[in-house]
Amino acid sequence: MRSHEGDATAPPTAVALAATRRGAFGPGLLALVASGFMLFACGGGGGGDAPAAAAKPPTTQAGSVALDVLGVAPSSVTGKVVASDPQGLPLTYTVTTAPSVGTVAVDANSGNFTYSVSGNPSAGQDTFTVSVSNGRAAATSATVTVALNTDPLLANQWHIRNDGASAFSSVLPTAGNDMNVAGAWAAGYSGKGIKVAVVDTGLEIGHEDLATNVDAAASYNFLTGTGDPSPAGSGTDHGTQVAGIIGSVAFNGKGGRGVAYGARLRGYNLLESYSVSNYAAAMGGMAISADNAIFNASFGEPTPALAPFDQAIVNANGNLNSLRGGLGAILVNSAGNTFKGFAGADPALCAVANQYGVSCGNPAQDTRLGGTTPIIVGAINAEGKRSSYSTTASSLWVSAPGGEFGFDSTYYDVSGFADPAVMVKPAIVTTARAGCANRNKAPDVANALVTGNNRLALNCQYTAQMNGTSSAAPNAAATVALMLEANPRLSARDVKFILAKTARRIDPELASVTSTEVVVGAAITLEQGWVRNAAGHWFSNSYGFGAVDAAAAVDMARSYTSYLPASKTSDSYSTTPRAGVTVPALSTSGYVITAAVDEPFTTVEQVIVFPNIAATPSLACNQIEVVSPSGTKSILLHAANGFAQTSATGTRMLSNAFYGEPVNGSWKITYFNFCSGQTLLSATQPQTFLFVGR
């Protein structure tokens, strides 16, 4: 018995023990013992329970996500940590190593995460590590890599987001003065799919930061008769720079970014082979240009005088109204860079204009700007004021960033320029023709971006010196692309209305230009400051309705339902020509013509005046003003201008200052002669009013 008690491993012993006790304790105990034996046997034998098998840790995989970094607003991307548990146990997730560039929030139960970043990081990627635990075994780690898709020059593009960062010029931009693009991008708009025609000197369709967005099959070169609009001359960089402002590619790690980076670009090399017929073809007059929604024309044909009306040009522009299924394509024009002077101007006259602080030139020098179709855009600088060169006029619609000249005085001595201070203020950063021999530049090296050894532009394929109203127009055109993506049902006139309605009244202290020297002893207002018309719209000849606000325009566009009815054009209100009509010399009263307007439509949008001056000592002596029935005054031509011409007939001048006012009532046009010589109105051609409205 003792030997059997010591052999705990022999199953027969247990059976024998149970059997010997059967008689003493009865069958109930035998059954219980047998049951206990059975349970013991199921447990694997031995004298008690065996240890549980060790739990296994979770398995994880390294993960990766890509984030297109807006750069001007917070950007985020979501994902999930890839992990599983061999036992099917629930997992918990904890960040153990935070990202160094952005921030991450991880759901502890699901592993879902949101990675966020602010600003425009220079790093190309970020990582973070997450610990994954099942509560039973050692935790394992998962590393997630975030690819940060950025555009390195975006930080220098003050027109998009101005936080005071360098634009490569000596003077930094003044923070806050930008086109408020951030809100439009943050709302998800990029101009995606909107077709924009760049009618210019050409467009380098193979450019590394443009090619993806260019529709080469819908482009055309009028010089070569081919579909490649790339410019021929080594110095013709202009169209490529314009294209970059509108739609350079986003999130590719190269260059900057277009305002409408999702737009489709079409290039039309018109200016290397210009003719009116080619102009008409480029402006929707041929099959490959007819489906464009927007036409950008950052060029002009200023003559040394007020240009005569050209019906062929007006017809070409007017044909745009039938495009987009009758909604009308949008034509965006630069206002001109003639504030300081222009080719063929009398330098002495322009010097006087600049002395008074008024524009030497006027958009009416360019017959293409004489119709009601174009949106004429002036330029503003990084200080939020009119650019030094930007032409002022009553025909301006809005203003947009154009900048100044972008020089850095450590690279180039600007002391030889007439105004060195303005030369070192920021210009616009955009694409340029690749190849350092192709730089469209005045000096060899103007700033750090165009040295040819800057790692961001080793092939001189970017510039920080694009400026002029040529830069302002594409900024406005790109904003229109954002608007049309938000609401493709907008007509061309709806677009104009929204731009006017949402424009910001910058430079609010803008003062009138008044002088007592033009006519001795009398205070003559040559240019007005901001004027609020009877419809509540603020307007100035310096800025039109104000600075383009991309976010506000897009926001209004996407909820817009008050579509404008078809436009109406009034009868012509004309004087009867007669001989001997003289504008009094040195008079503050001038010669007044009144028109009693009675039209079936109610609201004016634009006023057109056909002045016909037969003889004058110089147009610099003359001023033309219009006053509406509501009392709003607009100066169409100020005295002390740069025009030496001694007559002006067939000219067409516009004013947008009366937008939204009642059309019916008594309108006045006043001619002034602030010289001692005689000004005669035409004896054969009438003085004419025309009104466009709804």
Beta strands, then each sheet from edge to edge (+ up, - down):
strand 1: 59-60
strand 2: 63-68
strand 3: 75-80
strand 4: 83-84
strand 5: 92-97
strand 6: 103-106
strand 7: 112-117
strand 8: 125-133
strand 9: 140-149
strand 10: 195-200
strand 11: 220-221
strand 12: 264-269
strand 13: 294-297
strand 14: 330-334
strand 15: 375-380
strand 16: 398-401
strand 17: 428-431
strand 18: 462-466
strand 19: 513-519
strand 20: 522-527
strand 21: 531-532
strand 22: 538-539
strand 23: 568-569
strand 24: 573-574
strand 25: 582-583
strand 26: 591-597
strand 27: 604-610
strand 28: 613-615
strand 29: 622-627
strand 30: 633-637
strand 31: 653-655
strand 32: 665-673
strand 33: 679-681
strand 34: 688-693
sheet 1: 1+ 4-
sheet 2: 2+ 9+ 8- 5+
sheet 3: 3+ 7- 6+
sheet 4: 11+ 12+ 10+ 13+ 14+ 15+ 16+
sheet 5: 17+ 18-
sheet 6: 19+ 20-
sheet 7: 21+ 22-
sheet 8: 23+ 34- 24+
sheet 9: 23+ 34- 27+ 31-
sheet 10: 25+ 33- 28+
sheet 11: 26+ 32- 29+ 30-
end
